[in-house]
């Protein structure tokens, strides 16, 4: 008996650990496209980019010697009838249970601009930042603003451009306002281009004809799921790998977890949630379903996010964006250290702004 995990990501490594924890005594093969060992991504846009952390600092714990790890190996096809995964060199790897954890890649706008998705991306961008005096970031979400913050700390002249105010659709207007003020205080400019923006060499062209210029351009506009290798396999693809509440795909004995999985939202739609917390939770639930079927507990999303930029560290639990004004449970917003809660009946949210609190308690406040 062999379990195969395709994807050397956090979700993939968590799936391997969960297989052993749940008593799988067969062989395990992990197929990873990147050449290096598995690593955690959140520090890439923070410590790694600023040079306070190096590649070795972000590596995940090594898997046991009983796990066959194939790094630098790209999956190119899946045949559910013969239960085999085909890889780039033509080899076919048999499986009895399969975990799809191939994650996603950076979405790009045209051919210009660097991206930050992988460890190699982070190291390359760090090198380029050291040679630049100015930076243009296209995208004002979590990643874009973290890159902008790191570049500002390194002394670059930074501009962020997006189709709306940074953080508005991810965090909501209240927290977006706090970050906006912190951004301005650090001398970082933000440009709102509602009709769109296109990266160009050494800058970007706005839809209204204006041009923004910089030594370096970084695009941070989301990610695309790595599903091309599954085309024609019978696995349903719809903006990701479609799964049920147990992370099972439409093919027997195959689950999909992490950034590649499109999970049911409860209203007939499916949505990817490319975040650290989802990768771990879905990997555990998916492996449980592989081994125990319907007896396994379904994956129950408990959204948890965090970001650090411009001197603000925010941890959040609940469904974002947060609507309206929050209740201050502890501390002071004016002093930028507070515990906040939004009591919206449909999606309550709790947030810790430069405030220490266990994740479990923050989730309880948002429940």
Buried (B, 14 or more C-beta within 10 A) or exposed (E): EBBBBBBBBBBBBBBBBBBBEBEBEEBBBBBBBBEBBBBBBBBBBBBBBBEEBEBEEBEBEEBEEEBBBBBEBBBEBBBBEEBBBBBEEEEEBEBBBBBBBBBBBBBBBEEBBBBBBBBEBBBBBBEBBEEBEBBBBBBBBBBBBBBBBBBBBBEBBBBBBBBEBBBBBBBBBBBBBBBBEBBEEBEBBBBBBEEEBBBBEBBBBBEEEEEBEBBBBBBBBBBBBBBEBBEEBBBBBEEBBBBBBBBBBBBEBBBBBBBBBBBBEEEEEBEBBBBBBBBBBBBBBBBBBBBEEEEBEBBEBBBBBBBBBBEBBBBBBBBBBBBEEBEBBEBEEEEBBBBBBBEBEEBBBBBBBBBEBEBEEBBEBBE
